[in-house]
Amino acid sequence: MAEIIRFPSGGRVPATTIPRAEFERLAELALDVVDRIILLLDEADGSADSEDGGDAEPSLAAPVGGPSQRLWAAGGDRDLERE
């Protein structure tokens, strides 16, 4: 069984109220950071078209109106994504 590594328990930070403008500024900052992280990951990942078998991924959609999700979970080898 895997070893469980627990986070160190630190002191709790008390919650405070902040002005709405400050909250919106911090939310925008967080979204900008996430956008930059995604951009860095996309650049590091490279193009799927350049990879060996990069187009051999299954479709990213689940069937609509199917009898169950077992068919979807089984997957397939058809690339149904639009280019």
mmCIF file as gemmi writes it, N, C-alpha and C atoms, coordinates in Angstrom:
data_model
loop_
_atom_site.group_PDB
_atom_site.id
_atom_site.type_symbol
_atom_site.label_atom_id
_atom_site.label_alt_id
_atom_site.label_comp_id
_atom_site.label_asym_id
_atom_site.label_entity_id
_atom_site.label_seq_id
_atom_site.pdbx_PDB_ins_code
_atom_site.Cartn_x
_atom_site.Cartn_y
_atom_site.Cartn_z
_atom_site.occupancy
_atom_site.B_iso_or_equiv
_atom_site.pdbx_formal_charge
_atom_site.auth_seq_id
_atom_site.auth_asym_id
_atom_site.pdbx_PDB_model_num
ATOM 1 N N . MET Axp A 1 ? 0.844 -1.17 0 1 0 ? 1 A 1
ATOM 2 C CA . MET Axp A 1 ? 0 0 0 1 0 ? 1 A 1
ATOM 3 C C . MET Axp A 1 ? 0.89 1.234 0 1 0 ? 1 A 1
ATOM 4 N N . ALA Axp A 2 ? 0.429 2.269 -0.652 1 0 ? 2 A 1
ATOM 5 C CA . ALA Axp A 2 ? 1.211 3.497 -0.765 1 0 ? 2 A 1
ATOM 6 C C . ALA Axp A 2 ? 1.318 4.203 0.58 1 0 ? 2 A 1
ATOM 7 N N . GLU Axp A 3 ? 2.444 4.837 0.747 1 0 ? 3 A 1
ATOM 8 C CA . GLU Axp A 3 ? 2.649 5.598 1.973 1 0 ? 3 A 1
ATOM 9 C C . GLU Axp A 3 ? 1.864 6.907 1.881 1 0 ? 3 A 1
ATOM 10 N N . ILE Axp A 4 ? 1.173 7.263 2.923 1 0 ? 4 A 1
ATOM 11 C CA . ILE Axp A 4 ? 0.387 8.489 2.948 1 0 ? 4 A 1
ATOM 12 C C . ILE Axp A 4 ? 1.24 9.605 3.525 1 0 ? 4 A 1
ATOM 13 N N . ILE Axp A 5 ? 1.386 10.668 2.76 1 0 ? 5 A 1
ATOM 14 C CA . ILE Axp A 5 ? 2.142 11.828 3.218 1 0 ? 5 A 1
ATOM 15 C C . ILE Axp A 5 ? 1.137 12.913 3.569 1 0 ? 5 A 1
ATOM 16 N N . ARG Axp A 6 ? 1.114 13.293 4.802 1 0 ? 6 A 1
ATOM 17 C CA . ARG Axp A 6 ? 0.142 14.288 5.258 1 0 ? 6 A 1
ATOM 18 C C . ARG Axp A 6 ? 0.73 15.689 5.141 1 0 ? 6 A 1
ATOM 19 N N . PHE Axp A 7 ? -0.152 16.643 4.855 1 0 ? 7 A 1
ATOM 20 C CA . PHE Axp A 7 ? 0.265 18.035 4.832 1 0 ? 7 A 1
ATOM 21 C C . PHE Axp A 7 ? 0.576 18.474 6.25 1 0 ? 7 A 1
ATOM 22 N N . PRO Axp A 8 ? 1.576 19.333 6.406 1 0 ? 8 A 1
ATOM 23 C CA . PRO Axp A 8 ? 1.854 19.824 7.762 1 0 ? 8 A 1
ATOM 24 C C . PRO Axp A 8 ? 0.676 20.658 8.255 1 0 ? 8 A 1
ATOM 25 N N . SER Axp A 9 ? 0.34 20.451 9.507 1 0 ? 9 A 1
ATOM 26 C CA . SER Axp A 9 ? -0.778 21.223 10.054 1 0 ? 9 A 1
ATOM 27 C C . SER Axp A 9 ? -0.234 22.531 10.601 1 0 ? 9 A 1
ATOM 28 N N . GLY Axp A 10 ? -0.609 23.585 9.964 1 0 ? 10 A 1
ATOM 29 C CA . GLY Axp A 10 ? -0.161 24.907 10.391 1 0 ? 10 A 1
ATOM 30 C C . GLY Axp A 10 ? -1.288 25.622 11.112 1 0 ? 10 A 1
ATOM 31 N N . GLY Axp A 11 ? -0.985 26.773 11.59 1 0 ? 11 A 1
ATOM 32 C CA . GLY Axp A 11 ? -2.012 27.564 12.25 1 0 ? 11 A 1
ATOM 33 C C . GLY Axp A 11 ? -3.065 28.018 11.253 1 0 ? 11 A 1
ATOM 34 N N . ARG Axp A 12 ? -4.269 28.107 11.7 1 0 ? 12 A 1
ATOM 35 C CA . ARG Axp A 12 ? -5.353 28.539 10.824 1 0 ? 12 A 1
ATOM 36 C C . ARG Axp A 12 ? -5.281 30.044 10.601 1 0 ? 12 A 1
ATOM 37 N N . VAL Axp A 13 ? -5.623 30.443 9.398 1 0 ? 13 A 1
ATOM 38 C CA . VAL Axp A 13 ? -5.667 31.86 9.067 1 0 ? 13 A 1
ATOM 39 C C . VAL Axp A 13 ? -7.113 32.306 9.215 1 0 ? 13 A 1
ATOM 40 N N . PRO Axp A 14 ? -7.363 33.287 10.052 1 0 ? 14 A 1
ATOM 41 C CA . PRO Axp A 14 ? -8.748 33.716 10.237 1 0 ? 14 A 1
ATOM 42 C C . PRO Axp A 14 ? -9.281 34.393 8.974 1 0 ? 14 A 1
ATOM 43 N N . ALA Axp A 15 ? -10.539 34.14 8.682 1 0 ? 15 A 1
ATOM 44 C CA . ALA Axp A 15 ? -11.179 34.75 7.518 1 0 ? 15 A 1
ATOM 45 C C . ALA Axp A 15 ? -11.531 36.197 7.829 1 0 ? 15 A 1
ATOM 46 N N . THR Axp A 16 ? -11.362 37.033 6.837 1 0 ? 16 A 1
ATOM 47 C CA . THR Axp A 16 ? -11.74 38.436 6.993 1 0 ? 16 A 1
ATOM 48 C C . THR Axp A 16 ? -12.554 38.854 5.777 1 0 ? 16 A 1
ATOM 49 N N . THR Axp A 17 ? -13.238 39.937 5.892 1 0 ? 17 A 1
ATOM 50 C CA . THR Axp A 17 ? -13.964 40.466 4.742 1 0 ? 17 A 1
ATOM 51 C C . THR Axp A 17 ? -13.062 41.455 4.015 1 0 ? 17 A 1
ATOM 52 N N . ILE Axp A 18 ? -13.19 41.463 2.691 1 0 ? 18 A 1
ATOM 53 C CA . ILE Axp A 18 ? -12.427 42.409 1.887 1 0 ? 18 A 1
ATOM 54 C C . ILE Axp A 18 ? -13.406 43.126 0.963 1 0 ? 18 A 1
ATOM 55 N N . PRO Axp A 19 ? -13.04 44.299 0.502 1 0 ? 19 A 1
ATOM 56 C CA . PRO Axp A 19 ? -13.916 45.016 -0.432 1 0 ? 19 A 1
ATOM 57 C C . PRO Axp A 19 ? -14.09 44.234 -1.736 1 0 ? 19 A 1
ATOM 58 N N . ARG Axp A 20 ? -15.239 44.396 -2.365 1 0 ? 20 A 1
ATOM 59 C CA . ARG Axp A 20 ? -15.536 43.682 -3.608 1 0 ? 20 A 1
ATOM 60 C C . ARG Axp A 20 ? -14.486 43.967 -4.685 1 0 ? 20 A 1
ATOM 61 N N . ALA Axp A 21 ? -14.041 45.204 -4.787 1 0 ? 21 A 1
ATOM 62 C CA . ALA Axp A 21 ? -13.038 45.552 -5.802 1 0 ? 21 A 1
ATOM 63 C C . ALA Axp A 21 ? -11.745 44.772 -5.577 1 0 ? 21 A 1
ATOM 64 N N . GLU Axp A 22 ? -11.35 44.616 -4.334 1 0 ? 22 A 1
ATOM 65 C CA . GLU Axp A 22 ? -10.139 43.84 -4.016 1 0 ? 22 A 1
ATOM 66 C C . GLU Axp A 22 ? -10.337 42.372 -4.367 1 0 ? 22 A 1
ATOM 67 N N . PHE Axp A 23 ? -11.517 41.835 -4.071 1 0 ? 23 A 1
ATOM 68 C CA . PHE Axp A 23 ? -11.826 40.446 -4.411 1 0 ? 23 A 1
ATOM 69 C C . PHE Axp A 23 ? -11.755 40.246 -5.925 1 0 ? 23 A 1
ATOM 70 N N . GLU Axp A 24 ? -12.356 41.163 -6.679 1 0 ? 24 A 1
ATOM 71 C CA . GLU Axp A 24 ? -12.344 41.045 -8.139 1 0 ? 24 A 1
ATOM 72 C C . GLU Axp A 24 ? -10.922 41.15 -8.685 1 0 ? 24 A 1
ATOM 73 N N . ARG Axp A 25 ? -10.097 42.012 -8.093 1 0 ? 25 A 1
ATOM 74 C CA . ARG Axp A 25 ? -8.701 42.131 -8.525 1 0 ? 25 A 1
ATOM 75 C C . ARG Axp A 25 ? -7.952 40.827 -8.278 1 0 ? 25 A 1
ATOM 76 N N . LEU Axp A 26 ? -8.165 40.239 -7.109 1 0 ? 26 A 1
ATOM 77 C CA . LEU Axp A 26 ? -7.494 38.977 -6.781 1 0 ? 26 A 1
ATOM 78 C C . LEU Axp A 26 ? -7.998 37.834 -7.658 1 0 ? 26 A 1
ATOM 79 N N . ALA Axp A 27 ? -9.289 37.833 -7.965 1 0 ? 27 A 1
ATOM 80 C CA . ALA Axp A 27 ? -9.84 36.798 -8.846 1 0 ? 27 A 1
ATOM 81 C C . ALA Axp A 27 ? -9.238 36.916 -10.244 1 0 ? 27 A 1
ATOM 82 N N . GLU Axp A 28 ? -9.118 38.131 -10.762 1 0 ? 28 A 1
ATOM 83 C CA . GLU Axp A 28 ? -8.488 38.346 -12.071 1 0 ? 28 A 1
ATOM 84 C C . GLU Axp A 28 ? -7.026 37.901 -12.054 1 0 ? 28 A 1
ATOM 85 N N . LEU Axp A 29 ? -6.332 38.202 -10.97 1 0 ? 29 A 1
ATOM 86 C CA . LEU Axp A 29 ? -4.938 37.783 -10.838 1 0 ? 29 A 1
ATOM 87 C C . LEU Axp A 29 ? -4.836 36.256 -10.858 1 0 ? 29 A 1
ATOM 88 N N . ALA Axp A 30 ? -5.721 35.591 -10.134 1 0 ? 30 A 1
ATOM 89 C CA . ALA Axp A 30 ? -5.715 34.123 -10.11 1 0 ? 30 A 1
ATOM 90 C C . ALA Axp A 30 ? -5.992 33.562 -11.5 1 0 ? 30 A 1
ATOM 91 N N . LEU Axp A 31 ? -6.937 34.144 -12.229 1 0 ? 31 A 1
ATOM 92 C CA . LEU Axp A 31 ? -7.232 33.676 -13.585 1 0 ? 31 A 1
ATOM 93 C C . LEU Axp A 31 ? -6.046 33.903 -14.519 1 0 ? 31 A 1
ATOM 94 N N . ASP Axp A 32 ? -5.359 35.029 -14.36 1 0 ? 32 A 1
ATOM 95 C CA . ASP Axp A 32 ? -4.163 35.286 -15.171 1 0 ? 32 A 1
ATOM 96 C C . ASP Axp A 32 ? -3.073 34.257 -14.891 1 0 ? 32 A 1
ATOM 97 N N . VAL Axp A 33 ? -2.886 33.909 -13.636 1 0 ? 33 A 1
ATOM 98 C CA . VAL Axp A 33 ? -1.881 32.903 -13.268 1 0 ? 33 A 1
ATOM 99 C C . VAL Axp A 33 ? -2.245 31.556 -13.887 1 0 ? 33 A 1
ATOM 100 N N . VAL Axp A 34 ? -3.513 31.177 -13.812 1 0 ? 34 A 1
ATOM 101 C CA . VAL Axp A 34 ? -3.951 29.907 -14.401 1 0 ? 34 A 1
ATOM 102 C C . VAL Axp A 34 ? -3.736 29.924 -15.911 1 0 ? 34 A 1
ATOM 103 N N . ASP Axp A 35 ? -4.069 31.035 -16.576 1 0 ? 35 A 1
ATOM 104 C CA . ASP Axp A 35 ? -3.842 31.139 -18.022 1 0 ? 35 A 1
ATOM 105 C C . ASP Axp A 35 ? -2.368 30.974 -18.366 1 0 ? 35 A 1
ATOM 106 N N . ARG Axp A 36 ? -1.487 31.564 -17.572 1 0 ? 36 A 1
ATOM 107 C CA . ARG Axp A 36 ? -0.046 31.435 -17.827 1 0 ? 36 A 1
ATOM 108 C C . ARG Axp A 36 ? 0.431 30.001 -17.623 1 0 ? 36 A 1
ATOM 109 N N . ILE Axp A 37 ? -0.088 29.341 -16.602 1 0 ? 37 A 1
ATOM 110 C CA . ILE Axp A 37 ? 0.291 27.94 -16.361 1 0 ? 37 A 1
ATOM 111 C C . ILE Axp A 37 ? -0.156 27.07 -17.527 1 0 ? 37 A 1
ATOM 112 N N . ILE Axp A 38 ? -1.385 27.277 -17.998 1 0 ? 38 A 1
ATOM 113 C CA . ILE Axp A 38 ? -1.891 26.494 -19.128 1 0 ? 38 A 1
ATOM 114 C C . ILE Axp A 38 ? -1.051 26.752 -20.369 1 0 ? 38 A 1
ATOM 115 N N . LEU Axp A 39 ? -0.676 28.011 -20.604 1 0 ? 39 A 1
ATOM 116 C CA . LEU Axp A 39 ? 0.166 28.343 -21.747 1 0 ? 39 A 1
ATOM 117 C C . LEU Axp A 39 ? 1.518 27.638 -21.658 1 0 ? 39 A 1
ATOM 118 N N . LEU Axp A 40 ? 2.128 27.645 -20.479 1 0 ? 40 A 1
ATOM 119 C CA . LEU Axp A 40 ? 3.413 26.959 -20.293 1 0 ? 40 A 1
ATOM 120 C C . LEU Axp A 40 ? 3.28 25.458 -20.533 1 0 ? 40 A 1
ATOM 121 N N . LEU Axp A 41 ? 2.206 24.86 -20.028 1 0 ? 41 A 1
ATOM 122 C CA . LEU Axp A 41 ? 1.997 23.428 -20.234 1 0 ? 41 A 1
ATOM 123 C C . LEU Axp A 41 ? 1.758 23.112 -21.702 1 0 ? 41 A 1
ATOM 124 N N . ASP Axp A 42 ? 0.999 23.962 -22.397 1 0 ? 42 A 1
ATOM 125 C CA . ASP Axp A 42 ? 0.761 23.752 -23.822 1 0 ? 42 A 1
ATOM 126 C C . ASP Axp A 42 ? 2.057 23.841 -24.614 1 0 ? 42 A 1
ATOM 127 N N . GLU Axp A 43 ? 2.909 24.803 -24.273 1 0 ? 43 A 1
ATOM 128 C CA . GLU Axp A 43 ? 4.184 24.944 -24.976 1 0 ? 43 A 1
ATOM 129 C C . GLU Axp A 43 ? 5.099 23.753 -24.705 1 0 ? 43 A 1
ATOM 130 N N . ALA Axp A 44 ? 5.089 23.252 -23.486 1 0 ? 44 A 1
ATOM 131 C CA . ALA Axp A 44 ? 5.952 22.123 -23.133 1 0 ? 44 A 1
ATOM 132 C C . ALA Axp A 44 ? 5.458 20.824 -23.747 1 0 ? 44 A 1
ATOM 133 N N . ASP Axp A 45 ? 4.152 20.721 -23.961 1 0 ? 45 A 1
ATOM 134 C CA . ASP Axp A 45 ? 3.556 19.486 -24.461 1 0 ? 45 A 1
ATOM 135 C C . ASP Axp A 45 ? 3.837 19.276 -25.939 1 0 ? 45 A 1
ATOM 136 N N . GLY Axp A 46 ? 3.953 20.33 -26.692 1 0 ? 46 A 1
ATOM 137 C CA . GLY Axp A 46 ? 4.19 20.2 -28.122 1 0 ? 46 A 1
ATOM 138 C C . GLY Axp A 46 ? 2.906 19.899 -28.878 1 0 ? 46 A 1
ATOM 139 N N . SER Axp A 47 ? 3.041 19.755 -30.167 1 0 ? 47 A 1
ATOM 140 C CA . SER Axp A 47 ? 1.889 19.504 -31.03 1 0 ? 47 A 1
ATOM 141 C C . SER Axp A 47 ? 1.608 18.013 -31.12 1 0 ? 47 A 1
ATOM 142 N N . ALA Axp A 48 ? 0.348 17.648 -30.987 1 0 ? 48 A 1
ATOM 143 C CA . ALA Axp A 48 ? -0.026 16.231 -31.096 1 0 ? 48 A 1
ATOM 144 C C . ALA Axp A 48 ? 0.213 15.718 -32.504 1 0 ? 48 A 1
ATOM 145 N N . ASP Axp A 49 ? 0.132 16.597 -33.504 1 0 ? 49 A 1
ATOM 146 C CA . ASP Axp A 49 ? 0.35 16.178 -34.882 1 0 ? 49 A 1
ATOM 147 C C . ASP Axp A 49 ? 1.803 15.801 -35.138 1 0 ? 49 A 1
ATOM 148 N N . SER Axp A 50 ? 2.733 16.319 -34.321 1 0 ? 50 A 1
ATOM 149 C CA . SER Axp A 50 ? 4.152 16.018 -34.494 1 0 ? 50 A 1
ATOM 150 C C . SER Axp A 50 ? 4.564 14.722 -33.801 1 0 ? 50 A 1
ATOM 151 N N . GLU Axp A 51 ? 3.711 14.194 -32.939 1 0 ? 51 A 1
ATOM 152 C CA . GLU Axp A 51 ? 4.049 12.993 -32.183 1 0 ? 51 A 1
ATOM 153 C C . GLU Axp A 51 ? 3.752 11.742 -32.998 1 0 ? 51 A 1
ATOM 154 N N . ASP Axp A 52 ? 4.489 10.661 -32.72 1 0 ? 52 A 1
ATOM 155 C CA . ASP Axp A 52 ? 4.183 9.381 -33.341 1 0 ? 52 A 1
ATOM 156 C C . ASP Axp A 52 ? 2.831 8.916 -32.841 1 0 ? 52 A 1
ATOM 157 N N . GLY Axp A 53 ? 1.913 8.705 -33.74 1 0 ? 53 A 1
ATOM 158 C CA . GLY Axp A 53 ? 0.577 8.266 -33.342 1 0 ? 53 A 1
ATOM 159 C C . GLY Axp A 53 ? -0.189 9.329 -32.589 1 0 ? 53 A 1
ATOM 160 N N . GLY Axp A 54 ? 0.172 10.586 -32.772 1 0 ? 54 A 1
ATOM 161 C CA . GLY Axp A 54 ? -0.475 11.663 -32.038 1 0 ? 54 A 1
ATOM 162 C C . GLY Axp A 54 ? -1.935 11.836 -32.372 1 0 ? 54 A 1
ATOM 163 N N . ASP Axp A 55 ? -2.338 11.307 -33.52 1 0 ? 55 A 1
ATOM 164 C CA . ASP Axp A 55 ? -3.736 11.422 -33.916 1 0 ? 55 A 1
ATOM 165 C C . ASP Axp A 55 ? -4.513 10.152 -33.581 1 0 ? 55 A 1
ATOM 166 N N . ALA Axp A 56 ? -3.899 9.244 -32.84 1 0 ? 56 A 1
ATOM 167 C CA . ALA Axp A 56 ? -4.542 7.969 -32.53 1 0 ? 56 A 1
ATOM 168 C C . ALA Axp A 56 ? -5.344 8.021 -31.24 1 0 ? 56 A 1
ATOM 169 N N . GLU Axp A 57 ? -5.709 9.221 -30.808 1 0 ? 57 A 1
ATOM 170 C CA . GLU Axp A 57 ? -6.488 9.345 -29.583 1 0 ? 57 A 1
ATOM 171 C C . GLU Axp A 57 ? -7.961 9.138 -29.889 1 0 ? 57 A 1
ATOM 172 N N . PRO Axp A 58 ? -8.708 8.585 -28.948 1 0 ? 58 A 1
ATOM 173 C CA . PRO Axp A 58 ? -10.139 8.396 -29.187 1 0 ? 58 A 1
ATOM 174 C C . PRO Axp A 58 ? -10.882 9.725 -29.132 1 0 ? 58 A 1
ATOM 175 N N . SER Axp A 59 ? -12.111 9.684 -29.561 1 0 ? 59 A 1
ATOM 176 C CA . SER Axp A 59 ? -12.956 10.87 -29.513 1 0 ? 59 A 1
ATOM 177 C C . SER Axp A 59 ? -13.134 11.321 -28.072 1 0 ? 59 A 1
ATOM 178 N N . LEU Axp A 60 ? -13.336 12.615 -27.881 1 0 ? 60 A 1
ATOM 179 C CA . LEU Axp A 60 ? -13.474 13.156 -26.539 1 0 ? 60 A 1
ATOM 180 C C . LEU Axp A 60 ? -14.927 13.299 -26.112 1 0 ? 60 A 1
ATOM 181 N N . ALA Axp A 61 ? -15.856 12.77 -26.871 1 0 ? 61 A 1
ATOM 182 C CA . ALA Axp A 61 ? -17.276 12.936 -26.55 1 0 ? 61 A 1
ATOM 183 C C . ALA Axp A 61 ? -17.9 11.615 -26.135 1 0 ? 61 A 1
ATOM 184 N N . ALA Axp A 62 ? -18.89 11.695 -25.275 1 0 ? 62 A 1
ATOM 185 C CA . ALA Axp A 62 ? -19.655 10.519 -24.874 1 0 ? 62 A 1
ATOM 186 C C . ALA Axp A 62 ? -20.876 10.407 -25.776 1 0 ? 62 A 1
ATOM 187 N N . PRO Axp A 63 ? -21.372 9.192 -26.014 1 0 ? 63 A 1
ATOM 188 C CA . PRO Axp A 63 ? -22.555 9.046 -26.856 1 0 ? 63 A 1
ATOM 189 C C . PRO Axp A 63 ? -23.78 9.658 -26.188 1 0 ? 63 A 1
ATOM 190 N N . VAL Axp A 64 ? -24.632 10.229 -26.999 1 0 ? 64 A 1
ATOM 191 C CA . VAL Axp A 64 ? -25.866 10.818 -26.492 1 0 ? 64 A 1
ATOM 192 C C . VAL Axp A 64 ? -26.987 9.827 -26.744 1 0 ? 64 A 1
ATOM 193 N N . GLY Axp A 65 ? -27.762 9.558 -25.718 1 0 ? 65 A 1
ATOM 194 C CA . GLY Axp A 65 ? -28.893 8.653 -25.871 1 0 ? 65 A 1
ATOM 195 C C . GLY Axp A 65 ? -28.503 7.192 -25.947 1 0 ? 65 A 1
ATOM 196 N N . GLY Axp A 66 ? -27.279 6.866 -25.562 1 0 ? 66 A 1
ATOM 197 C CA . GLY Axp A 66 ? -26.847 5.472 -25.582 1 0 ? 66 A 1
ATOM 198 C C . GLY Axp A 66 ? -27.481 4.694 -24.444 1 0 ? 66 A 1
ATOM 199 N N . PRO Axp A 67 ? -27.458 3.365 -24.534 1 0 ? 67 A 1
ATOM 200 C CA . PRO Axp A 67 ? -28.08 2.567 -23.476 1 0 ? 67 A 1
ATOM 201 C C . PRO Axp A 67 ? -27.38 2.703 -22.126 1 0 ? 67 A 1
ATOM 202 N N . SER Axp A 68 ? -26.083 2.889 -22.137 1 0 ? 68 A 1
ATOM 203 C CA . SER Axp A 68 ? -25.357 3.075 -20.885 1 0 ? 68 A 1
ATOM 204 C C . SER Axp A 68 ? -23.99 3.662 -21.201 1 0 ? 68 A 1
ATOM 205 N N . GLN Axp A 69 ? -23.285 4.053 -20.172 1 0 ? 69 A 1
ATOM 206 C CA . GLN Axp A 69 ? -21.956 4.611 -20.391 1 0 ? 69 A 1
ATOM 207 C C . GLN Axp A 69 ? -20.896 3.522 -20.494 1 0 ? 69 A 1
ATOM 208 N N . ARG Axp A 70 ? -21.278 2.279 -20.375 1 0 ? 70 A 1
ATOM 209 C CA . ARG Axp A 70 ? -20.289 1.2 -20.516 1 0 ? 70 A 1
ATOM 210 C C . ARG Axp A 70 ? -19.7 1.182 -21.918 1 0 ? 70 A 1
ATOM 211 N N . LEU Axp A 71 ? -20.546 1.461 -22.91 1 0 ? 71 A 1
ATOM 212 C CA . LEU Axp A 71 ? -20.041 1.508 -24.285 1 0 ? 71 A 1
ATOM 213 C C . LEU Axp A 71 ? -19.012 2.62 -24.435 1 0 ? 71 A 1
ATOM 214 N N . TRP Axp A 72 ? -19.319 3.778 -23.852 1 0 ? 72 A 1
ATOM 215 C CA . TRP Axp A 72 ? -18.402 4.91 -23.936 1 0 ? 72 A 1
ATOM 216 C C . TRP Axp A 72 ? -17.113 4.599 -23.185 1 0 ? 72 A 1
ATOM 217 N N . ALA Axp A 73 ? -17.222 3.977 -22.018 1 0 ? 73 A 1
ATOM 218 C CA . ALA Axp A 73 ? -16.044 3.689 -21.205 1 0 ? 73 A 1
ATOM 219 C C . ALA Axp A 73 ? -15.126 2.681 -21.888 1 0 ? 73 A 1
ATOM 220 N N . ALA Axp A 74 ? -15.695 1.81 -22.718 1 0 ? 74 A 1
ATOM 221 C CA . ALA Axp A 74 ? -14.88 0.818 -23.414 1 0 ? 74 A 1
ATOM 222 C C . ALA Axp A 74 ? -13.951 1.477 -24.423 1 0 ? 74 A 1
ATOM 223 N N . GLY Axp A 75 ? -14.346 2.655 -24.919 1 0 ? 75 A 1
ATOM 224 C CA . GLY Axp A 75 ? -13.491 3.389 -25.847 1 0 ? 75 A 1
ATOM 225 C C . GLY Axp A 75 ? -13.519 2.811 -27.242 1 0 ? 75 A 1
ATOM 226 N N . GLY Axp A 76 ? -12.684 3.328 -28.075 1 0 ? 76 A 1
ATOM 227 C CA . GLY Axp A 76 ? -12.595 2.88 -29.452 1 0 ? 76 A 1
ATOM 228 C C . GLY Axp A 76 ? -11.332 3.434 -30.077 1 0 ? 76 A 1
ATOM 229 N N . ASP Axp A 77 ? -11.098 3.071 -31.325 1 0 ? 77 A 1
ATOM 230 C CA . ASP Axp A 77 ? -9.893 3.547 -31.99 1 0 ? 77 A 1
ATOM 231 C C . ASP Axp A 77 ? -10.194 4.533 -33.116 1 0 ? 77 A 1
ATOM 232 N N . ARG Axp A 78 ? -11.452 4.964 -33.227 1 0 ? 78 A 1
ATOM 233 C CA . ARG Axp A 78 ? -11.806 5.932 -34.262 1 0 ? 78 A 1
ATOM 234 C C . ARG Axp A 78 ? -11.576 7.348 -33.742 1 0 ? 78 A 1
ATOM 235 N N . ASP Axp A 79 ? -10.979 8.186 -34.566 1 0 ? 79 A 1
ATOM 236 C CA . ASP Axp A 79 ? -10.777 9.588 -34.208 1 0 ? 79 A 1
ATOM 237 C C . ASP Axp A 79 ? -11.958 10.372 -34.753 1 0 ? 79 A 1
ATOM 238 N N . LEU Axp A 80 ? -12.861 10.752 -33.879 1 0 ? 80 A 1
ATOM 239 C CA . LEU Axp A 80 ? -14.076 11.432 -34.303 1 0 ? 80 A 1
ATOM 240 C C . LEU Axp A 80 ? -14.011 12.935 -34.067 1 0 ? 80 A 1
ATOM 241 N N . GLU Axp A 81 ? -12.839 13.444 -33.724 1 0 ? 81 A 1
ATOM 242 C CA . GLU Axp A 81 ? -12.7 14.879 -33.509 1 0 ? 81 A 1
ATOM 243 C C . GLU Axp A 81 ? -12.647 15.592 -34.85 1 0 ? 81 A 1
ATOM 244 N N . ARG Axp A 82 ? -13.253 16.787 -34.882 1 0 ? 82 A 1
ATOM 245 C CA . ARG Axp A 82 ? -13.184 17.595 -36.098 1 0 ? 82 A 1
ATOM 246 C C . ARG Axp A 82 ? -11.836 18.294 -36.149 1 0 ? 82 A 1
ATOM 247 N N . GLU Axp A 83 ? -11.234 18.306 -37.296 1 0 ? 83 A 1
ATOM 248 C CA . GLU Axp A 83 ? -9.922 18.948 -37.454 1 0 ? 83 A 1
ATOM 249 C C . GLU Axp A 83 ? -10.091 20.407 -37.741 1 0 ? 83 A 1
